Structures are given as structure tokens and as C-alpha cells.
Amino acid sequence: FDGQGVSLGLLNQNLGQGSLQPLLVKMRDKHPAVLAAVFRQDHLTSLLGMLAAWQPPQAPQAPAANNPLDEPAAGQSQISPAAAAGVAWARQNLYVNGAFDPVWKAELVAMALTPEYVSLQIAAALWLHDQALAEQKAIAIRELRAYLMMFDVAVQNGGLYDADVTDYNAWLKANPDASNLRRL
């Protein structure tokens, strides 16, 4: 419904943003027997084919590019070509007449509940936690709401853009007595 192909896991990793593929690649590389036990052979072959074609981005999006939360300009896609291929694969394989195929759903849920996949999700969440702590330290506000805001920024955008930090520091220099709420 949201153009992301499929979302799965603790932080709703999805194919459209390219956040699900790295976890699936780690499952493929570290726990192939788990995948073989969870997926039918034809489904496993299809999933592995999609993952073999996927390539992680070589560099993060430039800050001048649209923020993932922005509406794209007319005719512009927010999804990278690699992620778009994953979404196309999902549409072709995971859905029947617009509804999630119950066999695929059961297999993906079963995989997501394995200790191996749960561990990968926790590791991804810990990386985002560390990113949020670093961002919170950068803005020098030691409050729970600052951490929560930075965690959300880490999840949604991968962290603060350098240009945004530069702008924030210039604003802070001009507004040294601003309250923490205003700083946030």
C-alpha cells in the first residue's frame, strides 16, 4: 500500500528504502540453513535471486537530495533503482490479486521470529541507538526527548546531515540562550 514492497521487523525495515535487503543478505550469508528450513525451495530461489541482483548504495544520498520524508517532485522517484527492483520483485512474487500471499507471509514471519534474524534486527537497532547517542551528543541536549528525536532521525534518515549540523551550530551561535525545546 505504501510502495515499499514489504516491511518486516523491529523497525519496519523495507525493500523500498533498501533497509530490509541488508538484513536478508546477512541471513543469506550467515544462516543459509535457516532460510532453507523456512522457505519453500522455489520461494528461496526467488528470494536469493532478488538479493543477488541487489547492490547496496555506494554513497549516502547528498543532503541536497530529497529527504526520505519529502514528497518527490513530479516524475521523480524517491526509491533508488536497486530498491525499486526489490519492490518490483515483491509485487511480482509476494502478492496475488493485490493481497499478500499467505504462504510467503507465513514464511517471512517464521524467518523473522528465528533467533538468528532477531539477533540481526537487534544489531541493526543497536547501531541506530549508537548513532542517536552520537547525534544527541552533537546537539548537546541530554534529555530523553532529545534521544528519542535523534533515534527517529537515525531510523528515518540515517542521522543528521553535515549541512544540517552546520546550520544548527550557526543558529545556536546566534541564539545561545535558546531553550532545549527550541533547540530541538
N, CA and C atoms as an extended XYZ file, in Angstrom:
552
Properties=species:S:1:pos:R:3:atomname:S:1:resname:S:1:resid:I:1 pbc="F F F"
N         0.816       -1.207        0.000 N   PHE     1
C         0.000        0.000        0.000 CA  PHE     1
C         0.850        1.257        0.000 C   PHE     1
N         2.068        1.180        0.516 N   ASP     2
C         2.899        2.382        0.626 CA  ASP     2
C         4.047        2.415       -0.379 C   ASP     2
N         4.063        1.464       -1.301 N   GLY     3
C         5.091        1.452       -2.337 CA  GLY     3
C         6.435        0.922       -1.886 C   GLY     3
N         6.501        0.315       -0.710 N   GLN     4
C         7.775       -0.169       -0.183 CA  GLN     4
C         7.982       -1.665       -0.415 C   GLN     4
N         7.037       -2.326       -1.059 N   GLY     5
C         7.173       -3.751       -1.375 CA  GLY     5
C         6.740       -4.630       -0.229 C   GLY     5
N         7.515       -4.614        0.823 N   VAL     6
C         7.170       -5.337        2.052 CA  VAL     6
C         7.983       -4.721        3.180 C   VAL     6
N         7.377       -4.639        4.353 N   SER     7
C         8.051       -4.152        5.553 CA  SER     7
C         8.085       -5.300        6.553 C   SER     7
N         9.179       -5.397        7.302 N   LEU     8
C         9.345       -6.529        8.204 CA  LEU     8
C        10.296       -6.153        9.329 C   LEU     8
N         9.938       -6.485       10.543 N   GLY     9
C        10.895       -6.408       11.624 CA  GLY     9
C        10.662       -5.308       12.634 C   GLY     9
N        11.588       -5.251       13.576 N   LEU    10
C        11.528       -4.324       14.697 CA  LEU    10
C        11.318       -2.884       14.274 C   LEU    10
N        12.023       -2.467       13.260 N   LEU    11
C        11.984       -1.072       12.835 CA  LEU    11
C        11.352       -0.923       11.457 C   LEU    11
N        10.527       -1.906       11.078 N   ASN    12
C         9.821       -1.851        9.803 CA  ASN    12
C        10.776       -1.681        8.627 C   ASN    12
N        11.874       -2.432        8.648 N   GLN    13
C        12.776       -2.391        7.507 CA  GLN    13
C        11.973       -2.799        6.281 C   GLN    13
N        12.295       -2.185        5.132 N   ASN    14
C        11.505       -2.470        3.938 CA  ASN    14
C        12.371       -2.449        2.687 C   ASN    14
N        11.826       -3.032        1.631 N   LEU    15
C        12.556       -3.117        0.370 CA  LEU    15
C        12.694       -1.761       -0.310 C   LEU    15
N        11.655       -0.936       -0.224 N   GLY    16
C        11.654        0.343       -0.929 CA  GLY    16
C        12.728        1.309       -0.469 C   GLY    16
N        13.042        1.306        0.806 N   GLN    17
C        14.094        2.187        1.317 CA  GLN    17
C        15.450        1.487        1.342 C   GLN    17
N        15.473        0.206        0.979 N   GLY    18
C        16.732       -0.539        0.970 CA  GLY    18
C        17.218       -0.902        2.359 C   GLY    18
N        16.330       -0.888        3.352 N   SER    19
C        16.746       -1.219        4.720 CA  SER    19
C        16.527       -2.691        5.061 C   SER    19
N        15.705       -3.397        4.290 N   LEU    20
C        15.452       -4.816        4.544 CA  LEU    20
C        16.493       -5.700        3.862 C   LEU    20
N        16.934       -5.302        2.688 N   GLN    21
C        17.868       -6.132        1.932 CA  GLN    21
C        19.146       -6.455        2.714 C   GLN    21
N        19.772       -5.492        3.424 N   PRO    22
C        20.991       -5.846        4.154 CA  PRO    22
C        20.767       -6.939        5.204 C   PRO    22
N        19.618       -6.926        5.863 N   LEU    23
C        19.329       -7.972        6.850 CA  LEU    23
C        19.128       -9.315        6.160 C   LEU    23
N        18.437       -9.302        5.038 N   LEU    24
C        18.222      -10.545        4.297 CA  LEU    24
C        19.535      -11.078        3.735 C   LEU    24
N        20.412      -10.186        3.292 N   VAL    25
C        21.729      -10.607        2.801 CA  VAL    25
C        22.528      -11.250        3.939 C   VAL    25
N        22.461      -10.666        5.122 N   LYS    26
C        23.162      -11.264        6.264 CA  LYS    26
C        22.591      -12.635        6.602 C   LYS    26
N        21.276      -12.776        6.518 N   MET    27
C        20.677      -14.101        6.730 CA  MET    27
C        21.185      -15.074        5.676 C   MET    27
N        21.203      -14.642        4.429 N   ARG    28
C        21.682      -15.494        3.338 CA  ARG    28
C        23.129      -15.935        3.584 C   ARG    28
N        23.972      -14.982        3.989 N   ASP    29
C        25.398      -15.263        4.132 CA  ASP    29
C        25.747      -16.005        5.420 C   ASP    29
N        25.047      -15.698        6.513 N   LYS    30
C        25.402      -16.266        7.817 CA  LYS    30
C        24.541      -17.457        8.223 C   LYS    30
N        23.319      -17.528        7.705 N   HIS    31
C        22.386      -18.557        8.170 CA  HIS    31
C        21.604      -19.181        7.008 C   HIS    31
N        22.305      -19.705        6.000 N   PRO    32
C        21.586      -20.274        4.853 CA  PRO    32
C        20.709      -21.462        5.238 C   PRO    32
N        21.116      -22.238        6.219 N   ALA    33
C        20.310      -23.399        6.630 CA  ALA    33
C        18.975      -22.959        7.225 C   ALA    33
N        18.971      -21.829        7.924 N   VAL    34
C        17.717      -21.313        8.489 CA  VAL    34
C        16.774      -20.926        7.357 C   VAL    34
N        17.299      -20.222        6.359 N   LEU    35
C        16.460      -19.851        5.219 CA  LEU    35
C        15.923      -21.083        4.502 C   LEU    35
N        16.783      -22.086        4.320 N   ALA    36
C        16.362      -23.308        3.636 CA  ALA    36
C        15.285      -24.043        4.425 C   ALA    36
N        15.319      -23.926        5.742 N   ALA    37
C        14.321      -24.592        6.575 CA  ALA    37
C        12.990      -23.844        6.595 C   ALA    37
N        13.030      -22.545        6.357 N   VAL    38
C        11.832      -21.707        6.482 CA  VAL    38
C        11.089      -21.564        5.157 C   VAL    38
N        11.820      -21.416        4.054 N   PHE    39
C        11.199      -21.122        2.763 CA  PHE    39
C        11.088      -22.373        1.892 C   PHE    39
N         9.988      -22.460        1.128 N   ARG    40
C         9.884      -23.473        0.089 CA  ARG    40
C        11.033      -23.249       -0.882 C   ARG    40
N        11.462      -24.289       -1.563 N   GLN    41
C        12.614      -24.170       -2.456 CA  GLN    41
C        12.400      -23.119       -3.543 C   GLN    41
N        11.219      -23.071       -4.166 N   ASP    42
C        11.001      -22.081       -5.220 CA  ASP    42
C        10.976      -20.665       -4.651 C   ASP    42
N        10.456      -20.510       -3.444 N   HIS    43
C        10.460      -19.185       -2.811 CA  HIS    43
C        11.879      -18.782       -2.428 C   HIS    43
N        12.645      -19.727       -1.906 N   LEU    44
C        14.034      -19.434       -1.537 CA  LEU    44
C        14.837      -19.038       -2.774 C   LEU    44
N        14.656      -19.754       -3.856 N   THR    45
C        15.359      -19.433       -5.098 CA  THR    45
C        14.995      -18.026       -5.575 C   THR    45
N        13.718      -17.686       -5.492 N   SER    46
C        13.262      -16.353       -5.900 CA  SER    46
C        13.864      -15.276       -4.999 C   SER    46
N        13.798      -15.474       -3.693 N   LEU    47
C        14.349      -14.512       -2.739 CA  LEU    47
C        15.846      -14.334       -2.955 C   LEU    47
N        16.563      -15.434       -3.104 N   LEU    48
C        18.015      -15.346       -3.303 CA  LEU    48
C        18.350      -14.661       -4.624 C   LEU    48
N        17.519      -14.853       -5.634 N   GLY    49
C        17.729      -14.159       -6.906 CA  GLY    49
C        17.585      -12.655       -6.759 C   GLY    49
N        16.556      -12.241       -6.010 N   MET    50
C        16.371      -10.800       -5.765 CA  MET    50
C        17.569      -10.244       -5.010 C   MET    50
N        18.039      -10.973       -4.001 N   LEU    51
C        19.173      -10.494       -3.207 CA  LEU    51
C        20.460      -10.469       -4.022 C   LEU    51
N        20.644      -11.424       -4.920 N   ALA    52
C        21.849      -11.443       -5.764 CA  ALA    52
C        21.890      -10.231       -6.682 C   ALA    52
N        20.721       -9.752       -7.099 N   ALA    53
C        20.660       -8.595       -8.002 CA  ALA    53
C        20.785       -7.274       -7.253 C   ALA    53
N        20.528       -7.281       -5.947 N   TRP    54
C        20.554       -6.042       -5.167 CA  TRP    54
C        21.991       -5.654       -4.844 C   TRP    54
N        22.283       -4.375       -4.987 N   GLN    55
C        23.588       -3.834       -4.619 CA  GLN    55
C        23.372       -2.696       -3.637 C   GLN    55
N        24.102       -2.689       -2.529 N   PRO    56
C        23.937       -1.569       -1.592 CA  PRO    56
C        24.408       -0.272       -2.220 C   PRO    56
N        23.818        0.851       -1.796 N   PRO    57
C        24.273        2.146       -2.319 CA  PRO    57
C        25.758        2.339       -2.017 C   PRO    57
N        26.471        2.939       -2.961 N   GLN    58
C        27.899        3.162       -2.783 CA  GLN    58
C        28.187        4.374       -1.913 C   GLN    58
N        27.257        5.300       -1.852 N   ALA    59
C        27.442        6.505       -1.041 CA  ALA    59
C        26.068        6.957       -0.554 C   ALA    59
N        26.020        7.566        0.605 N   PRO    60
C        24.727        8.065        1.075 CA  PRO    60
C        24.223        9.188        0.181 C   PRO    60
N        22.907        9.377        0.201 N   GLN    61
C        22.316       10.469       -0.574 CA  GLN    61
C        22.858       11.797       -0.092 C   GLN    61
N        23.102       12.688       -1.024 N   ALA    62
C        23.573       14.021       -0.663 CA  ALA    62
C        22.452       14.783        0.038 C   ALA    62
N        22.795       15.641        0.990 N   PRO    63
C        21.766       16.414        1.678 CA  PRO    63
C        20.902       17.239        0.738 C   PRO    63
N        21.437       17.611       -0.414 N   ALA    64
C        20.649       18.403       -1.356 CA  ALA    64
C        19.522       17.573       -1.966 C   ALA    64
N        19.680       16.246       -1.922 N   ALA    65
C        18.625       15.382       -2.446 CA  ALA    65
C        17.433       15.430       -1.501 C   ALA    65
N        16.316       14.956       -1.980 N   ASN    66
C        15.128       14.957       -1.141 CA  ASN    66
C        15.363       14.141        0.120 C   ASN    66
N        14.882       14.656        1.212 N   ASN    67
C        14.819       13.905        2.447 CA  ASN    67
C        13.823       12.779        2.215 C   ASN    67
N        14.023       11.568        2.771 N   PRO    68
C        13.070       10.489        2.556 CA  PRO    68
C        11.648       10.831        2.987 C   PRO    68
N        11.489       11.855        3.819 N   LEU    69
C        10.154       12.235        4.258 CA  LEU    69
C         9.505       13.251        3.326 C   LEU    69
N        10.270       13.820        2.392 N   ASP    70
C         9.743       14.810        1.463 CA  ASP    70
C         8.908       14.129        0.383 C   ASP    70
N         7.991       14.880       -0.174 N   GLU    71
C         7.255       14.412       -1.343 CA  GLU    71
C         8.169       14.591       -2.552 C   GLU    71
N         8.285       13.568       -3.404 N   PRO    72
C         9.126       13.743       -4.584 CA  PRO    72
C         8.504       14.732       -5.565 C   PRO    72
N         9.371       15.365       -6.339 N   ALA    73
C         8.892       16.251       -7.400 CA  ALA    73
C         8.178       15.410       -8.455 C   ALA    73
N         7.331       16.035       -9.232 N   ALA    74
C         6.595       15.316      -10.275 CA  ALA    74
C         7.563       14.555      -11.171 C   ALA    74
N         7.296       13.289      -11.381 N   GLY    75
C         8.137       12.468      -12.236 CA  GLY    75
C         9.399       11.951      -11.580 C   GLY    75
N         9.637       12.310      -10.318 N   GLN    76
C        10.847       11.899       -9.613 CA  GLN    76
C        10.505       10.761       -8.663 C   GLN    76
N        11.400        9.813       -8.531 N   SER    77
C        11.198        8.690       -7.627 CA  SER    77
C        12.058        8.868       -6.390 C   SER    77
N        11.520        8.508       -5.246 N   GLN    78
C        12.280        8.543       -4.001 CA  GLN    78
C        13.068        7.251       -3.809 C   GLN    78
N        12.752        6.234       -4.586 N   ILE    79
C        13.347        4.919       -4.405 CA  ILE    79
C        14.517        4.761       -5.364 C   ILE    79
N        15.645        4.286       -4.843 N   SER    80
C        16.806        4.057       -5.696 CA  SER    80
C        16.488        2.936       -6.682 C   SER    80
N        17.214        2.883       -7.795 N   PRO    81
C        16.963        1.803       -8.759 CA  PRO    81
C        17.118        0.410       -8.146 C   PRO    81
N        18.110        0.220       -7.272 N   ALA    82
C        18.300       -1.083       -6.631 CA  ALA    82
C        17.118       -1.429       -5.742 C   ALA    82
N        16.634       -0.449       -4.979 N   ALA    83
C        15.485       -0.697       -4.115 CA  ALA    83
C        14.225       -0.890       -4.946 C   ALA    83
N        14.087       -0.150       -6.034 N   ALA    84
C        12.919       -0.288       -6.904 CA  ALA    84
C        12.834       -1.705       -7.467 C   ALA    84
N        13.970       -2.297       -7.769 N   ALA    85
C        13.976       -3.680       -8.264 CA  ALA    85
C        13.450       -4.629       -7.187 C   ALA    85
N        13.798       -4.374       -5.930 N   GLY    86
C        13.280       -5.191       -4.832 CA  GLY    86
C        11.781       -5.039       -4.675 C   GLY    86
N        11.278       -3.813       -4.835 N   VAL    87
C         9.835       -3.568       -4.750 CA  VAL    87
C         9.131       -4.275       -5.905 C   VAL    87
N         9.704       -4.199       -7.096 N   ALA    88
C         9.110       -4.884       -8.252 CA  ALA    88
C         9.079       -6.390       -8.017 C   ALA    88
N        10.151       -6.926       -7.454 N   TRP    89
C        10.185       -8.356       -7.124 CA  TRP    89
C         9.064       -8.694       -6.143 C   TRP    89
N         8.880       -7.858       -5.117 N   ALA    90
C         7.829       -8.110       -4.129 CA  ALA    90
C         6.457       -8.100       -4.784 C   ALA    90
N         6.203       -7.105       -5.622 N   ARG    91
C         4.895       -7.024       -6.296 CA  ARG    91
C         4.639       -8.264       -7.152 C   ARG    91
N         5.682       -8.740       -7.793 N   GLN    92
C         5.543       -9.885       -8.690 CA  GLN    92
C         5.411      -11.197       -7.928 C   GLN    92
N         6.022      -11.305       -6.752 N   ASN    93
C         6.097      -12.587       -6.062 CA  ASN    93
C         5.277      -12.697       -4.786 C   ASN    93
N         5.187      -11.625       -4.023 N   LEU    94
C         4.581      -11.713       -2.690 CA  LEU    94
C         3.084      -11.456       -2.663 C   LEU    94
N         2.540      -10.964       -3.768 N   TYR    95
C         1.131      -10.566       -3.788 CA  TYR    95
C         0.371      -11.308       -4.884 C   TYR    95
N        -0.851      -11.683       -4.550 N   VAL    96
C        -1.751      -12.319       -5.507 CA  VAL    96
C        -3.027      -11.494       -5.532 C   VAL    96
N        -3.332      -10.926       -6.685 N   ASN    97
C        -4.521      -10.065       -6.827 CA  ASN    97
C        -4.545       -8.970       -5.764 C   ASN    97
N        -3.398       -8.377       -5.491 N   GLY    98
C        -3.301       -7.263       -4.549 CA  GLY    98
C        -3.247       -7.663       -3.089 C   GLY    98
N        -3.364       -8.934       -2.776 N   ALA    99
C        -3.319       -9.396       -1.380 CA  ALA    99
C        -2.015      -10.155       -1.133 C   ALA    99
N        -1.500      -10.018        0.069 N   PHE   100
C        -0.265      -10.691        0.450 CA  PHE   100
C        -0.490      -12.206        0.382 C   PHE   100
N         0.351      -12.881       -0.357 N   ASP   101
C         0.268      -14.336       -0.479 CA  ASP   101
C         0.468      -14.950        0.910 C   ASP   101
N        -0.492      -15.747        1.400 N   PRO   102
C        -0.394      -16.275        2.765 CA  PRO   102
C         0.805      -17.200        2.981 C   PRO   102
N         1.246      -17.883        1.944 N   VAL   103
C         2.418      -18.761        2.096 CA  VAL   103
C         3.670      -17.919        2.297 C   VAL   103
N         3.856      -16.902        1.446 N   TRP   104
C         5.000      -16.001        1.613 CA  TRP   104
C         4.945      -15.330        2.987 C   TRP   104
N         3.769      -14.871        3.368 N   LYS   105
C         3.631      -14.203        4.660 CA  LYS   105
C         4.054      -15.127        5.791 C   LYS   105
N         3.577      -16.353        5.784 N   ALA   106
C         3.934      -17.305        6.842 CA  ALA   106
C         5.439      -17.566        6.860 C   ALA   106
N         6.035      -17.670        5.687 N   GLU   107
C         7.480      -17.918        5.620 CA  GLU   107
C         8.275      -16.724        6.146 C   GLU   107
N         7.897      -15.523        5.727 N   LEU   108
C         8.613      -14.328        6.185 CA  LEU   108
C         8.449      -14.132        7.690 C   LEU   108
N         7.261      -14.368        8.207 N   VAL   109
C         7.041      -14.242        9.657 CA  VAL   109
C         7.865      -15.296       10.390 C   VAL   109
N         7.868      -16.519        9.878 N   ALA   110
C         8.658      -17.583       10.516 CA  ALA   110
C        10.140      -17.217       10.545 C   ALA   110
N        10.646      -16.678        9.435 N   MET   111
C        12.049      -16.253        9.404 CA  MET   111
C        12.301      -15.137       10.410 C   MET   111
N        11.383      -14.158       10.433 N   ALA   112
C        11.564      -13.006       11.320 CA  ALA   112
C        11.574      -13.405       12.790 C   ALA   112
N        10.966      -14.521       13.120 N   LEU   113
C        10.906      -14.968       14.511 CA  LEU   113
C        12.064      -15.881       14.910 C   LEU   113
N        12.919      -16.241       13.968 N   THR   114
C        14.057      -17.095       14.324 CA  THR   114
C        15.046      -16.312       15.179 C   THR   114
N        15.725      -16.985       16.085 N   PRO   115
C        16.736      -16.282       16.898 CA  PRO   115
C        17.806      -15.610       16.044 C   PRO   115
N        18.131      -16.209       14.909 N   GLU   116
C        19.165      -15.645       14.046 CA  GLU   116
C        18.721      -14.295       13.471 C   GLU   116
N        17.494      -14.226       12.998 N   TYR   117
C        17.013      -12.964       12.425 CA  TYR   117
C        16.767      -11.927       13.515 C   TYR   117
N        16.237      -12.368       14.638 N   VAL   118
C        16.038      -11.440       15.758 CA  VAL   118
C        17.375      -10.816       16.154 C   VAL   118
N        18.430      -11.624       16.192 N   SER   119
C        19.765      -11.103       16.540 CA  SER   119
C        20.237      -10.064       15.527 C   SER   119
N        19.983      -10.297       14.248 N   LEU   120
C        20.369       -9.314       13.224 CA  LEU   120
C        19.587       -8.016       13.390 C   LEU   120
N        18.300       -8.121       13.716 N   GLN   121
C        17.488       -6.931       13.929 CA  GLN   121
C        17.979       -6.139       15.140 C   GLN   121
N        18.317       -6.850       16.204 N   ILE   122
C        18.817       -6.178       17.412 CA  ILE   122
C        20.130       -5.473       17.108 C   ILE   122
N        21.010       -6.131       16.354 N   ALA   123
C        22.282       -5.498       15.985 CA  ALA   123
C        22.032       -4.226       15.170 C   ALA   123
N        21.080       -4.267       14.249 N   ALA   124
C        20.746       -3.077       13.458 CA  ALA   124
C        20.189       -1.980       14.353 C   ALA   124
N        19.338       -2.357       15.308 N   ALA   125
C        18.761       -1.370       16.227 CA  ALA   125
C        19.832       -0.776       17.135 C   ALA   125
N        20.794       -1.587       17.555 N   LEU   126
C        21.888       -1.071       18.398 CA  LEU   126
C        22.746       -0.082       17.626 C   LEU   126
N        22.972       -0.343       16.342 N   TRP   127
C        23.719        0.609       15.525 CA  TRP   127
C        22.973        1.941       15.483 C   TRP   127
N        21.661        1.890       15.295 N   LEU   128
C        20.856        3.114       15.268 CA  LEU   128
C        20.863        3.804       16.631 C   LEU   128
N        20.838        3.021       17.703 N   HIS   129
C        20.935        3.571       19.066 CA  HIS   129
C        22.249        4.335       19.228 C   HIS   129
N        23.352        3.717       18.810 N   ASP   130
C        24.659        4.385       18.911 CA  ASP   130
C        24.686        5.663       18.070 C   ASP   130
N        24.082        5.616       16.892 N   GLN   131
C        24.000        6.796       16.032 CA  GLN   131
C        23.212        7.893       16.735 C   GLN   131
N        22.090        7.521       17.351 N   ALA   132
C        21.258        8.503       18.065 CA  ALA   132
C        22.020        9.117       19.235 C   ALA   132
N        22.775        8.318       19.971 N   LEU   133
C        23.564        8.853       21.080 CA  LEU   133
C        24.614        9.844       20.579 C   LEU   133
N        25.253        9.517       19.462 N   ALA   134
C        26.257       10.425       18.892 CA  ALA   134
C        25.605       11.733       18.444 C   ALA   134
N        24.440       11.641       17.831 N   GLU   135
C        23.727       12.843       17.381 CA  GLU   135
C        23.264       13.662       18.586 C   GLU   135
N        22.792       12.986       19.624 N   GLN   136
C        22.361       13.687       20.836 CA  GLN   136
C        23.535       14.431       21.454 C   GLN   136
N        24.689       13.797       21.464 N   LYS   137
C        25.888       14.452       21.993 CA  LYS   137
C        26.248       15.676       21.142 C   LYS   137
N        26.073       15.546       19.829 N   ALA   138
C        26.404       16.657       18.923 CA  ALA   138
C        25.531       17.880       19.179 C   ALA   138
N        24.264       17.669       19.545 N   ILE   139
C        23.395       18.816       19.799 CA  ILE   139
C        23.439       19.249       21.263 C   ILE   139
N        24.145       18.485       22.089 N   ALA   140
C        24.401       18.835       23.498 CA  ALA   140
C        23.116       19.045       24.313 C   ALA   140
N        22.155       18.164       24.100 N   ILE   141
C        20.932       18.203       24.910 CA  ILE   141
C        20.755       16.820       25.515 C   ILE   141
N        20.944       16.732       26.814 N   ARG   142
C        20.864       15.437       27.493 CA  ARG   142
C        19.476       15.287       28.132 C   ARG   142
N        18.509       15.025       27.266 N   GLU   143
C        17.138       14.772       27.696 CA  GLU   143
C        16.608       13.584       26.913 C   GLU   143
N        15.660       12.872       27.503 N   LEU   144
C        15.074       11.718       26.835 CA  LEU   144
C        14.469       12.114       25.494 C   LEU   144
N        13.770       13.240       25.449 N   ARG   145
C        13.141       13.631       24.183 CA  ARG   145
C        14.179       13.929       23.109 C   ARG   145
N        15.347       14.396       23.491 N   ALA   146
C        16.406       14.620       22.502 CA  ALA   146
C        16.894       13.282       21.944 C   ALA   146
N        17.073       12.306       22.845 N   TYR   147
C        17.478       10.977       22.378 CA  TYR   147
C        16.416       10.403       21.437 C   TYR   147
N        15.148       10.490       21.832 N   LEU   148
C        14.073        9.936       21.013 CA  LEU   148
C        14.014       10.615       19.646 C   LEU   148
N        14.195       11.919       19.634 N   MET   149
C        14.204       12.635       18.354 CA  MET   149
C        15.378       12.164       17.490 C   MET   149
N        16.558       12.035       18.083 N   MET   150
C        17.733       11.620       17.322 CA  MET   150
C        17.619       10.165       16.874 C   MET   150
N        16.972        9.320       17.683 N   PHE   151
C        16.751        7.936       17.259 CA  PHE   151
C        15.837        7.924       16.040 C   PHE   151
N        14.797        8.725       16.073 N   ASP   152
C        13.891        8.806       14.932 CA  ASP   152
C        14.630        9.310       13.693 C   ASP   152
N        15.474       10.320       13.860 N   VAL   153
C        16.257       10.839       12.733 CA  VAL   153
C        17.197        9.750       12.200 C   VAL   153
N        17.805        8.982       13.101 N   ALA   154
C        18.692        7.895       12.672 CA  ALA   154
C        17.915        6.834       11.895 C   ALA   154
N        16.739        6.468       12.382 N   VAL   155
C        15.922        5.455       11.707 CA  VAL   155
C        15.447        5.963       10.348 C   VAL   155
N        14.921        7.172       10.311 N   GLN   156
C        14.317        7.693        9.090 CA  GLN   156
C        15.337        8.184        8.060 C   GLN   156
N        16.451        8.753        8.525 N   ASN   157
C        17.387        9.420        7.610 CA  ASN   157
C        18.818        8.899        7.712 C   ASN   157
N        19.101        8.026        8.660 N   GLY   158
C        20.467        7.555        8.850 CA  GLY   158
C        21.302        8.496        9.707 C   GLY   158
N        20.708        9.560       10.201 N   GLY   159
C        21.418       10.527       11.042 CA  GLY   159
C        21.244       11.929       10.493 C   GLY   159
N        21.868       12.863       11.168 N   LEU   160
C        21.820       14.264       10.729 CA  LEU   160
C        22.792       14.465        9.576 C   LEU   160
N        22.393       15.266        8.612 N   TYR   161
C        23.287       15.621        7.522 CA  TYR   161
C        24.283       16.665        8.018 C   TYR   161
N        25.496       16.613        7.502 N   ASP   162
C        26.526       17.578        7.888 CA  ASP   162
C        26.052       19.014        7.691 C   ASP   162
N        25.371       19.278        6.583 N   ALA   163
C        24.887       20.636        6.308 CA  ALA   163
C        23.881       21.076        7.365 C   ALA   163
N        23.074       20.146        7.846 N   ASP   164
C        22.102       20.486        8.895 CA  ASP   164
C        22.804       20.791       10.210 C   ASP   164
N        23.837       20.042       10.523 N   VAL   165
C        24.605       20.297       11.750 CA  VAL   165
C        25.279       21.662       11.662 C   VAL   165
N        25.829       21.994       10.498 N   THR   166
C        26.451       23.305       10.293 CA  THR   166
C        25.424       24.418       10.483 C   THR   166
N        24.252       24.247        9.887 N   ASP   167
C        23.183       25.241       10.044 CA  ASP   167
C        22.755       25.354       11.505 C   ASP   167
N        22.634       24.232       12.180 N   TYR   168
C        22.224       24.227       13.587 CA  TYR   168
C        23.253       24.965       14.443 C   TYR   168
N        24.526       24.672       14.228 N   ASN   169
C        25.573       25.328       15.013 CA  ASN   169
C        25.598       26.838       14.777 C   ASN   169
N        25.356       27.277       13.542 N   ALA   170
C        25.289       28.711       13.250 CA  ALA   170
C        24.083       29.328       13.951 C   ALA   170
N        22.948       28.637       13.924 N   TRP   171
C        21.749       29.128       14.599 CA  TRP   171
C        21.982       29.197       16.106 C   TRP   171
N        22.622       28.155       16.658 N   LEU   172
C        22.883       28.103       18.095 CA  LEU   172
C        23.820       29.234       18.526 C   LEU   172
N        24.806       29.545       17.688 N   LYS   173
C        25.723       30.649       17.991 CA  LYS   173
C        24.964       31.971       18.064 C   LYS   173
N        23.970       32.117       17.204 N   ALA   174
C        23.161       33.346       17.198 CA  ALA   174
C        22.087       33.339       18.282 C   ALA   174
N        21.807       32.161       18.831 N   ASN   175
C        20.746       32.019       19.839 CA  ASN   175
C        21.252       31.208       21.032 C   ASN   175
N        22.298       31.663       21.707 N   PRO   176
C        22.915       30.852       22.764 CA  PRO   176
C        22.004       30.601       23.968 C   PRO   176
N        21.016       31.427       24.176 N   ASP   177
C        20.137       31.262       25.331 CA  ASP   177
C        18.845       30.522       24.989 C   ASP   177
N        18.766       29.944       23.814 N   ALA   178
C        17.558       29.231       23.402 CA  ALA   178
C        17.313       28.043       24.344 C   ALA   178
N        16.068       27.804       24.644 N   SER   179
C        15.702       26.669       25.496 CA  SER   179
C        15.993       25.362       24.753 C   SER   179
N        16.062       24.271       25.515 N   ASN   180
C        16.276       22.973       24.888 CA  ASN   180
C        15.147       22.634       23.919 C   ASN   180
N        13.944       22.968       24.298 N   LEU   181
C        12.807       22.690       23.420 CA  LEU   181
C        12.976       23.433       22.082 C   LEU   181
N        13.368       24.687       22.151 N   ARG   182
C        13.569       25.466       20.916 CA  ARG   182
C        14.744       24.899       20.123 C   ARG   182
N        15.796       24.468       20.811 N   ARG   183
C        16.932       23.858       20.115 CA  ARG   183
C        16.499       22.616       19.352 C   ARG   183
N        15.657       21.833       19.976 N   LEU   184
C        15.162       20.632       19.290 CA  LEU   184
C        14.275       21.012       18.117 C   LEU   184
